[in-house]
């Protein structure tokens, strides 16, 4: 994820902040802690349901593929308490350093798509630098078909509130299972 905000160390300028992302559950603990096992199962069921509603081929296998990819991404996420540490999460980085850390990601295309330029993205704050290194391994090692499945789910979940009642109901049903939502 990314956003623009006042630089925490220089209030006379704005800076792009880059943060960990890529998971559908609230945080990384949902992918590893036993107390969330039922939610993980229901999440895969939910993904299958929306993929079925969207008439995607082999919705169960796709849901399982997406969940496995999200689980792998979550392994690089920082825990919640760490993400609130204003000292630890301020990592001023040049775009060139970020490109070197995550060479599999096309940051030039990303900046262009955001309407930015080399000047606007010359320096940025990377909130969880170790996540970026982890992301590189996931990007480099994951088959393109898995990324397509992941992006299909992202598109469907993003649009669900604007689709038929069945999509909205599936989303609300899943959210009602999470004690933290």
PyMOL CGO cylinders between C-alpha atoms (Angstrom):
from pymol import cmd
from pymol.cgo import CYLINDER

trace = [
    CYLINDER, 0.00, 0.00, 0.00, 1.00, 3.60, -0.35, 0.3, 1, 1, 1, 1, 1, 1,
    CYLINDER, 1.00, 3.60, -0.35, -0.10, 7.09, 0.58, 0.3, 1, 1, 1, 1, 1, 1,
    CYLINDER, -0.10, 7.09, 0.58, 1.29, 10.62, 0.64, 0.3, 1, 1, 1, 1, 1, 1,
    CYLINDER, 1.29, 10.62, 0.64, 1.64, 12.49, 3.92, 0.3, 1, 1, 1, 1, 1, 1,
    CYLINDER, 1.64, 12.49, 3.92, 3.79, 15.08, 5.63, 0.3, 1, 1, 1, 1, 1, 1,
    CYLINDER, 3.79, 15.08, 5.63, 7.28, 13.77, 6.23, 0.3, 1, 1, 1, 1, 1, 1,
    CYLINDER, 7.28, 13.77, 6.23, 7.47, 12.81, 9.93, 0.3, 1, 1, 1, 1, 1, 1,
    CYLINDER, 7.47, 12.81, 9.93, 10.99, 14.25, 10.14, 0.3, 1, 1, 1, 1, 1, 1,
    CYLINDER, 10.99, 14.25, 10.14, 10.56, 17.32, 7.87, 0.3, 1, 1, 1, 1, 1, 1,
    CYLINDER, 10.56, 17.32, 7.87, 7.12, 18.94, 8.06, 0.3, 1, 1, 1, 1, 1, 1,
    CYLINDER, 7.12, 18.94, 8.06, 7.98, 21.27, 5.18, 0.3, 1, 1, 1, 1, 1, 1,
    CYLINDER, 7.98, 21.27, 5.18, 7.60, 18.49, 2.65, 0.3, 1, 1, 1, 1, 1, 1,
    CYLINDER, 7.60, 18.49, 2.65, 5.36, 15.61, 1.66, 0.3, 1, 1, 1, 1, 1, 1,
    CYLINDER, 5.36, 15.61, 1.66, 6.63, 12.11, 1.10, 0.3, 1, 1, 1, 1, 1, 1,
    CYLINDER, 6.63, 12.11, 1.10, 5.23, 8.87, -0.25, 0.3, 1, 1, 1, 1, 1, 1,
    CYLINDER, 5.23, 8.87, -0.25, 4.86, 6.13, 2.38, 0.3, 1, 1, 1, 1, 1, 1,
    CYLINDER, 4.86, 6.13, 2.38, 5.01, 2.49, 1.32, 0.3, 1, 1, 1, 1, 1, 1,
    CYLINDER, 5.01, 2.49, 1.32, 3.64, -0.20, 3.61, 0.3, 1, 1, 1, 1, 1, 1,
    CYLINDER, 3.64, -0.20, 3.61, 3.12, -3.94, 3.73, 0.3, 1, 1, 1, 1, 1, 1,
    CYLINDER, 3.12, -3.94, 3.73, -0.02, -5.33, 2.13, 0.3, 1, 1, 1, 1, 1, 1,
    CYLINDER, -0.02, -5.33, 2.13, -1.35, -8.13, -0.02, 0.3, 1, 1, 1, 1, 1, 1,
    CYLINDER, -1.35, -8.13, -0.02, -3.44, -10.02, 2.51, 0.3, 1, 1, 1, 1, 1, 1,
    CYLINDER, -3.44, -10.02, 2.51, -7.20, -10.31, 2.78, 0.3, 1, 1, 1, 1, 1, 1,
    CYLINDER, -7.20, -10.31, 2.78, -7.44, -11.01, 6.50, 0.3, 1, 1, 1, 1, 1, 1,
    CYLINDER, -7.44, -11.01, 6.50, -6.89, -8.23, 9.07, 0.3, 1, 1, 1, 1, 1, 1,
    CYLINDER, -6.89, -8.23, 9.07, -3.24, -8.98, 9.85, 0.3, 1, 1, 1, 1, 1, 1,
    CYLINDER, -3.24, -8.98, 9.85, -0.54, -11.60, 9.72, 0.3, 1, 1, 1, 1, 1, 1,
    CYLINDER, -0.54, -11.60, 9.72, -1.61, -13.30, 12.96, 0.3, 1, 1, 1, 1, 1, 1,
    CYLINDER, -1.61, -13.30, 12.96, -4.76, -14.57, 11.25, 0.3, 1, 1, 1, 1, 1, 1,
    CYLINDER, -4.76, -14.57, 11.25, -2.61, -16.72, 8.98, 0.3, 1, 1, 1, 1, 1, 1,
    CYLINDER, -2.61, -16.72, 8.98, -0.59, -18.38, 11.75, 0.3, 1, 1, 1, 1, 1, 1,
    CYLINDER, -0.59, -18.38, 11.75, -2.38, -18.39, 15.11, 0.3, 1, 1, 1, 1, 1, 1,
    CYLINDER, -2.38, -18.39, 15.11, -4.51, -21.39, 16.00, 0.3, 1, 1, 1, 1, 1, 1,
    CYLINDER, -4.51, -21.39, 16.00, -7.27, -19.22, 17.48, 0.3, 1, 1, 1, 1, 1, 1,
    CYLINDER, -7.27, -19.22, 17.48, -8.02, -18.02, 13.93, 0.3, 1, 1, 1, 1, 1, 1,
    CYLINDER, -8.02, -18.02, 13.93, -8.18, -21.49, 12.32, 0.3, 1, 1, 1, 1, 1, 1,
    CYLINDER, -8.18, -21.49, 12.32, -11.96, -21.35, 11.87, 0.3, 1, 1, 1, 1, 1, 1,
    CYLINDER, -11.96, -21.35, 11.87, -11.76, -17.88, 10.33, 0.3, 1, 1, 1, 1, 1, 1,
    CYLINDER, -11.76, -17.88, 10.33, -9.11, -19.13, 7.89, 0.3, 1, 1, 1, 1, 1, 1,
    CYLINDER, -9.11, -19.13, 7.89, -11.41, -21.98, 6.82, 0.3, 1, 1, 1, 1, 1, 1,
    CYLINDER, -11.41, -21.98, 6.82, -14.38, -19.62, 6.45, 0.3, 1, 1, 1, 1, 1, 1,
    CYLINDER, -14.38, -19.62, 6.45, -12.21, -17.17, 4.51, 0.3, 1, 1, 1, 1, 1, 1,
    CYLINDER, -12.21, -17.17, 4.51, -11.36, -19.83, 1.92, 0.3, 1, 1, 1, 1, 1, 1,
    CYLINDER, -11.36, -19.83, 1.92, -15.07, -20.71, 1.75, 0.3, 1, 1, 1, 1, 1, 1,
    CYLINDER, -15.07, -20.71, 1.75, -15.85, -17.02, 1.24, 0.3, 1, 1, 1, 1, 1, 1,
    CYLINDER, -15.85, -17.02, 1.24, -13.29, -16.73, -1.56, 0.3, 1, 1, 1, 1, 1, 1,
    CYLINDER, -13.29, -16.73, -1.56, -14.79, -19.81, -3.19, 0.3, 1, 1, 1, 1, 1, 1,
    CYLINDER, -14.79, -19.81, -3.19, -18.28, -18.29, -2.88, 0.3, 1, 1, 1, 1, 1, 1,
    CYLINDER, -18.28, -18.29, -2.88, -17.37, -15.00, -4.56, 0.3, 1, 1, 1, 1, 1, 1,
    CYLINDER, -17.37, -15.00, -4.56, -15.38, -16.77, -7.27, 0.3, 1, 1, 1, 1, 1, 1,
    CYLINDER, -15.38, -16.77, -7.27, -18.42, -19.00, -7.90, 0.3, 1, 1, 1, 1, 1, 1,
    CYLINDER, -18.42, -19.00, -7.90, -20.69, -15.95, -8.07, 0.3, 1, 1, 1, 1, 1, 1,
    CYLINDER, -20.69, -15.95, -8.07, -18.26, -14.37, -10.54, 0.3, 1, 1, 1, 1, 1, 1,
    CYLINDER, -18.26, -14.37, -10.54, -18.41, -17.57, -12.60, 0.3, 1, 1, 1, 1, 1, 1,
    CYLINDER, -18.41, -17.57, -12.60, -14.65, -18.11, -12.40, 0.3, 1, 1, 1, 1, 1, 1,
    CYLINDER, -14.65, -18.11, -12.40, -13.35, -21.57, -13.33, 0.3, 1, 1, 1, 1, 1, 1,
    CYLINDER, -13.35, -21.57, -13.33, -12.50, -24.01, -10.54, 0.3, 1, 1, 1, 1, 1, 1,
    CYLINDER, -12.50, -24.01, -10.54, -13.42, -21.66, -7.67, 0.3, 1, 1, 1, 1, 1, 1,
    CYLINDER, -13.42, -21.66, -7.67, -12.30, -23.96, -4.82, 0.3, 1, 1, 1, 1, 1, 1,
    CYLINDER, -12.30, -23.96, -4.82, -8.84, -24.54, -6.23, 0.3, 1, 1, 1, 1, 1, 1,
    CYLINDER, -8.84, -24.54, -6.23, -8.49, -20.84, -7.01, 0.3, 1, 1, 1, 1, 1, 1,
    CYLINDER, -8.49, -20.84, -7.01, -9.55, -19.91, -3.47, 0.3, 1, 1, 1, 1, 1, 1,
    CYLINDER, -9.55, -19.91, -3.47, -6.99, -22.32, -2.03, 0.3, 1, 1, 1, 1, 1, 1,
    CYLINDER, -6.99, -22.32, -2.03, -4.28, -20.97, -4.34, 0.3, 1, 1, 1, 1, 1, 1,
    CYLINDER, -4.28, -20.97, -4.34, -5.02, -17.38, -3.31, 0.3, 1, 1, 1, 1, 1, 1,
    CYLINDER, -5.02, -17.38, -3.31, -5.08, -18.29, 0.37, 0.3, 1, 1, 1, 1, 1, 1,
    CYLINDER, -5.08, -18.29, 0.37, -1.72, -20.08, 0.06, 0.3, 1, 1, 1, 1, 1, 1,
    CYLINDER, -1.72, -20.08, 0.06, -0.22, -17.03, -1.65, 0.3, 1, 1, 1, 1, 1, 1,
    CYLINDER, -0.22, -17.03, -1.65, -1.64, -14.67, 0.98, 0.3, 1, 1, 1, 1, 1, 1,
    CYLINDER, -1.64, -14.67, 0.98, -0.25, -16.93, 3.71, 0.3, 1, 1, 1, 1, 1, 1,
    CYLINDER, -0.25, -16.93, 3.71, 3.17, -16.71, 2.12, 0.3, 1, 1, 1, 1, 1, 1,
    CYLINDER, 3.17, -16.71, 2.12, 2.89, -12.91, 1.85, 0.3, 1, 1, 1, 1, 1, 1,
    CYLINDER, 2.89, -12.91, 1.85, 1.76, -12.68, 5.50, 0.3, 1, 1, 1, 1, 1, 1,
    CYLINDER, 1.76, -12.68, 5.50, 4.93, -14.46, 6.62, 0.3, 1, 1, 1, 1, 1, 1,
    CYLINDER, 4.93, -14.46, 6.62, 6.83, -11.26, 5.82, 0.3, 1, 1, 1, 1, 1, 1,
    CYLINDER, 6.83, -11.26, 5.82, 4.40, -8.93, 7.59, 0.3, 1, 1, 1, 1, 1, 1,
    CYLINDER, 4.40, -8.93, 7.59, 5.33, -7.20, 10.79, 0.3, 1, 1, 1, 1, 1, 1,
    CYLINDER, 5.33, -7.20, 10.79, 3.15, -7.77, 13.85, 0.3, 1, 1, 1, 1, 1, 1,
    CYLINDER, 3.15, -7.77, 13.85, 0.64, -5.04, 14.72, 0.3, 1, 1, 1, 1, 1, 1,
    CYLINDER, 0.64, -5.04, 14.72, 2.63, -3.59, 17.62, 0.3, 1, 1, 1, 1, 1, 1,
    CYLINDER, 2.63, -3.59, 17.62, 5.71, -3.20, 15.41, 0.3, 1, 1, 1, 1, 1, 1,
    CYLINDER, 5.71, -3.20, 15.41, 3.73, -1.32, 12.77, 0.3, 1, 1, 1, 1, 1, 1,
    CYLINDER, 3.73, -1.32, 12.77, 2.79, 1.32, 15.35, 0.3, 1, 1, 1, 1, 1, 1,
    CYLINDER, 2.79, 1.32, 15.35, 6.40, 2.10, 16.30, 0.3, 1, 1, 1, 1, 1, 1,
    CYLINDER, 6.40, 2.10, 16.30, 7.01, 5.55, 14.77, 0.3, 1, 1, 1, 1, 1, 1,
    CYLINDER, 7.01, 5.55, 14.77, 10.78, 5.22, 15.05, 0.3, 1, 1, 1, 1, 1, 1,
    CYLINDER, 10.78, 5.22, 15.05, 11.03, 1.71, 13.62, 0.3, 1, 1, 1, 1, 1, 1,
    CYLINDER, 11.03, 1.71, 13.62, 8.66, 2.44, 10.73, 0.3, 1, 1, 1, 1, 1, 1,
    CYLINDER, 8.66, 2.44, 10.73, 10.43, 5.60, 9.53, 0.3, 1, 1, 1, 1, 1, 1,
    CYLINDER, 10.43, 5.60, 9.53, 12.88, 4.36, 6.90, 0.3, 1, 1, 1, 1, 1, 1,
    CYLINDER, 12.88, 4.36, 6.90, 13.68, 7.10, 4.41, 0.3, 1, 1, 1, 1, 1, 1,
    CYLINDER, 13.68, 7.10, 4.41, 14.73, 5.32, 1.24, 0.3, 1, 1, 1, 1, 1, 1,
    CYLINDER, 14.73, 5.32, 1.24, 15.58, 6.36, -2.29, 0.3, 1, 1, 1, 1, 1, 1,
    CYLINDER, 15.58, 6.36, -2.29, 13.57, 4.91, -5.12, 0.3, 1, 1, 1, 1, 1, 1,
    CYLINDER, 13.57, 4.91, -5.12, 16.78, 3.37, -6.42, 0.3, 1, 1, 1, 1, 1, 1,
    CYLINDER, 16.78, 3.37, -6.42, 17.32, 1.55, -3.11, 0.3, 1, 1, 1, 1, 1, 1,
    CYLINDER, 17.32, 1.55, -3.11, 13.74, 0.27, -3.21, 0.3, 1, 1, 1, 1, 1, 1,
    CYLINDER, 13.74, 0.27, -3.21, 14.16, -0.88, -6.82, 0.3, 1, 1, 1, 1, 1, 1,
    CYLINDER, 14.16, -0.88, -6.82, 17.29, -2.78, -5.77, 0.3, 1, 1, 1, 1, 1, 1,
    CYLINDER, 17.29, -2.78, -5.77, 15.41, -4.43, -2.90, 0.3, 1, 1, 1, 1, 1, 1,
    CYLINDER, 15.41, -4.43, -2.90, 12.42, -5.47, -5.03, 0.3, 1, 1, 1, 1, 1, 1,
    CYLINDER, 12.42, -5.47, -5.03, 13.73, -5.78, -8.60, 0.3, 1, 1, 1, 1, 1, 1,
    CYLINDER, 13.73, -5.78, -8.60, 10.78, -7.95, -9.66, 0.3, 1, 1, 1, 1, 1, 1,
    CYLINDER, 10.78, -7.95, -9.66, 8.37, -5.04, -9.17, 0.3, 1, 1, 1, 1, 1, 1,
    CYLINDER, 8.37, -5.04, -9.17, 8.15, -2.37, -11.88, 0.3, 1, 1, 1, 1, 1, 1,
    CYLINDER, 8.15, -2.37, -11.88, 8.32, 0.78, -9.75, 0.3, 1, 1, 1, 1, 1, 1,
    CYLINDER, 8.32, 0.78, -9.75, 8.57, 3.01, -12.84, 0.3, 1, 1, 1, 1, 1, 1,
    CYLINDER, 8.57, 3.01, -12.84, 5.20, 1.75, -14.09, 0.3, 1, 1, 1, 1, 1, 1,
    CYLINDER, 5.20, 1.75, -14.09, 3.77, 2.07, -10.57, 0.3, 1, 1, 1, 1, 1, 1,
    CYLINDER, 3.77, 2.07, -10.57, 4.90, 5.71, -10.26, 0.3, 1, 1, 1, 1, 1, 1,
    CYLINDER, 4.90, 5.71, -10.26, 3.53, 6.52, -13.72, 0.3, 1, 1, 1, 1, 1, 1,
    CYLINDER, 3.53, 6.52, -13.72, 0.18, 4.86, -12.91, 0.3, 1, 1, 1, 1, 1, 1,
    CYLINDER, 0.18, 4.86, -12.91, -0.06, 6.97, -9.75, 0.3, 1, 1, 1, 1, 1, 1,
    CYLINDER, -0.06, 6.97, -9.75, 0.58, 10.13, -11.77, 0.3, 1, 1, 1, 1, 1, 1,
    CYLINDER, 0.58, 10.13, -11.77, 3.96, 10.69, -10.15, 0.3, 1, 1, 1, 1, 1, 1,
    CYLINDER, 3.96, 10.69, -10.15, 7.38, 11.42, -11.53, 0.3, 1, 1, 1, 1, 1, 1,
    CYLINDER, 7.38, 11.42, -11.53, 11.00, 10.70, -10.66, 0.3, 1, 1, 1, 1, 1, 1,
    CYLINDER, 11.00, 10.70, -10.66, 11.02, 13.89, -8.60, 0.3, 1, 1, 1, 1, 1, 1,
    CYLINDER, 11.02, 13.89, -8.60, 7.92, 13.05, -6.55, 0.3, 1, 1, 1, 1, 1, 1,
    CYLINDER, 7.92, 13.05, -6.55, 9.18, 9.58, -5.70, 0.3, 1, 1, 1, 1, 1, 1,
    CYLINDER, 9.18, 9.58, -5.70, 12.92, 10.26, -5.38, 0.3, 1, 1, 1, 1, 1, 1,
    CYLINDER, 12.92, 10.26, -5.38, 12.68, 9.57, -1.65, 0.3, 1, 1, 1, 1, 1, 1,
    CYLINDER, 12.68, 9.57, -1.65, 10.00, 7.67, 0.18, 0.3, 1, 1, 1, 1, 1, 1,
    CYLINDER, 10.00, 7.67, 0.18, 9.39, 6.16, 3.58, 0.3, 1, 1, 1, 1, 1, 1,
    CYLINDER, 9.39, 6.16, 3.58, 9.33, 2.38, 3.62, 0.3, 1, 1, 1, 1, 1, 1,
    CYLINDER, 9.33, 2.38, 3.62, 7.36, 1.42, 6.72, 0.3, 1, 1, 1, 1, 1, 1,
    CYLINDER, 7.36, 1.42, 6.72, 8.47, -2.22, 6.89, 0.3, 1, 1, 1, 1, 1, 1,
    CYLINDER, 8.47, -2.22, 6.89, 11.74, -2.67, 4.98, 0.3, 1, 1, 1, 1, 1, 1,
    CYLINDER, 11.74, -2.67, 4.98, 12.08, -6.38, 5.76, 0.3, 1, 1, 1, 1, 1, 1,
    CYLINDER, 12.08, -6.38, 5.76, 8.66, -6.93, 4.19, 0.3, 1, 1, 1, 1, 1, 1,
    CYLINDER, 8.66, -6.93, 4.19, 9.98, -5.51, 0.91, 0.3, 1, 1, 1, 1, 1, 1,
    CYLINDER, 9.98, -5.51, 0.91, 12.82, -8.02, 0.86, 0.3, 1, 1, 1, 1, 1, 1,
    CYLINDER, 12.82, -8.02, 0.86, 10.32, -10.79, 1.64, 0.3, 1, 1, 1, 1, 1, 1,
    CYLINDER, 10.32, -10.79, 1.64, 8.00, -9.53, -1.09, 0.3, 1, 1, 1, 1, 1, 1,
    CYLINDER, 8.00, -9.53, -1.09, 10.83, -9.87, -3.61, 0.3, 1, 1, 1, 1, 1, 1,
    CYLINDER, 10.83, -9.87, -3.61, 11.17, -13.59, -2.85, 0.3, 1, 1, 1, 1, 1, 1,
    CYLINDER, 11.17, -13.59, -2.85, 7.41, -14.08, -3.19, 0.3, 1, 1, 1, 1, 1, 1,
    CYLINDER, 7.41, -14.08, -3.19, 7.26, -12.13, -6.46, 0.3, 1, 1, 1, 1, 1, 1,
    CYLINDER, 7.26, -12.13, -6.46, 10.21, -14.00, -7.91, 0.3, 1, 1, 1, 1, 1, 1,
    CYLINDER, 10.21, -14.00, -7.91, 9.06, -17.48, -6.87, 0.3, 1, 1, 1, 1, 1, 1,
    CYLINDER, 9.06, -17.48, -6.87, 5.32, -17.36, -7.58, 0.3, 1, 1, 1, 1, 1, 1,
    CYLINDER, 5.32, -17.36, -7.58, 3.84, -18.51, -10.88, 0.3, 1, 1, 1, 1, 1, 1,
    CYLINDER, 3.84, -18.51, -10.88, 2.06, -15.91, -12.97, 0.3, 1, 1, 1, 1, 1, 1,
    CYLINDER, 2.06, -15.91, -12.97, -1.12, -18.03, -12.89, 0.3, 1, 1, 1, 1, 1, 1,
    CYLINDER, -1.12, -18.03, -12.89, -1.21, -17.70, -9.10, 0.3, 1, 1, 1, 1, 1, 1,
    CYLINDER, -1.21, -17.70, -9.10, -0.84, -13.92, -9.38, 0.3, 1, 1, 1, 1, 1, 1,
    CYLINDER, -0.84, -13.92, -9.38, -3.70, -13.87, -11.89, 0.3, 1, 1, 1, 1, 1, 1,
    CYLINDER, -3.70, -13.87, -11.89, -5.89, -15.76, -9.41, 0.3, 1, 1, 1, 1, 1, 1,
    CYLINDER, -5.89, -15.76, -9.41, -4.83, -13.36, -6.64, 0.3, 1, 1, 1, 1, 1, 1,
    CYLINDER, -4.83, -13.36, -6.64, -5.67, -10.31, -8.76, 0.3, 1, 1, 1, 1, 1, 1,
    CYLINDER, -5.67, -10.31, -8.76, -9.03, -11.81, -9.79, 0.3, 1, 1, 1, 1, 1, 1,
    CYLINDER, -9.03, -11.81, -9.79, -9.97, -12.17, -6.13, 0.3, 1, 1, 1, 1, 1, 1,
    CYLINDER, -9.97, -12.17, -6.13, -8.78, -8.62, -5.41, 0.3, 1, 1, 1, 1, 1, 1,
    CYLINDER, -8.78, -8.62, -5.41, -10.90, -7.23, -8.23, 0.3, 1, 1, 1, 1, 1, 1,
    CYLINDER, -10.90, -7.23, -8.23, -13.99, -9.18, -7.18, 0.3, 1, 1, 1, 1, 1, 1,
    CYLINDER, -13.99, -9.18, -7.18, -13.61, -8.24, -3.50, 0.3, 1, 1, 1, 1, 1, 1,
    CYLINDER, -13.61, -8.24, -3.50, -13.10, -4.58, -4.37, 0.3, 1, 1, 1, 1, 1, 1,
    CYLINDER, -13.10, -4.58, -4.37, -16.19, -4.51, -6.58, 0.3, 1, 1, 1, 1, 1, 1,
    CYLINDER, -16.19, -4.51, -6.58, -18.39, -6.74, -4.39, 0.3, 1, 1, 1, 1, 1, 1,
    CYLINDER, -18.39, -6.74, -4.39, -20.27, -3.86, -2.75, 0.3, 1, 1, 1, 1, 1, 1,
    CYLINDER, -20.27, -3.86, -2.75, -21.33, -2.66, -6.21, 0.3, 1, 1, 1, 1, 1, 1,
    CYLINDER, -21.33, -2.66, -6.21, -22.34, -6.05, -7.57, 0.3, 1, 1, 1, 1, 1, 1,
    CYLINDER, -22.34, -6.05, -7.57, -25.45, -8.14, -6.96, 0.3, 1, 1, 1, 1, 1, 1,
    CYLINDER, -25.45, -8.14, -6.96, -26.98, -8.68, -3.54, 0.3, 1, 1, 1, 1, 1, 1,
    CYLINDER, -26.98, -8.68, -3.54, -25.40, -12.15, -3.41, 0.3, 1, 1, 1, 1, 1, 1,
    CYLINDER, -25.40, -12.15, -3.41, -21.89, -10.61, -3.42, 0.3, 1, 1, 1, 1, 1, 1,
    CYLINDER, -21.89, -10.61, -3.42, -22.82, -8.12, -0.72, 0.3, 1, 1, 1, 1, 1, 1,
    CYLINDER, -22.82, -8.12, -0.72, -24.39, -10.85, 1.43, 0.3, 1, 1, 1, 1, 1, 1,
    CYLINDER, -24.39, -10.85, 1.43, -21.37, -13.13, 1.05, 0.3, 1, 1, 1, 1, 1, 1,
    CYLINDER, -21.37, -13.13, 1.05, -19.10, -10.29, 2.16, 0.3, 1, 1, 1, 1, 1, 1,
    CYLINDER, -19.10, -10.29, 2.16, -21.26, -9.41, 5.17, 0.3, 1, 1, 1, 1, 1, 1,
    CYLINDER, -21.26, -9.41, 5.17, -21.57, -13.04, 6.20, 0.3, 1, 1, 1, 1, 1, 1,
    CYLINDER, -21.57, -13.04, 6.20, -17.81, -13.48, 6.19, 0.3, 1, 1, 1, 1, 1, 1,
    CYLINDER, -17.81, -13.48, 6.19, -17.18, -10.20, 8.07, 0.3, 1, 1, 1, 1, 1, 1,
    CYLINDER, -17.18, -10.20, 8.07, -19.65, -11.25, 10.77, 0.3, 1, 1, 1, 1, 1, 1,
    CYLINDER, -19.65, -11.25, 10.77, -17.40, -14.21, 11.64, 0.3, 1, 1, 1, 1, 1, 1,
    CYLINDER, -17.40, -14.21, 11.64, -14.47, -12.00, 12.63, 0.3, 1, 1, 1, 1, 1, 1,
    CYLINDER, -14.47, -12.00, 12.63, -14.59, -10.89, 16.28, 0.3, 1, 1, 1, 1, 1, 1,
    CYLINDER, -14.59, -10.89, 16.28, -12.29, -7.95, 15.47, 0.3, 1, 1, 1, 1, 1, 1,
    CYLINDER, -12.29, -7.95, 15.47, -14.31, -6.49, 12.58, 0.3, 1, 1, 1, 1, 1, 1,
]
cmd.load_cgo(trace, "trace")
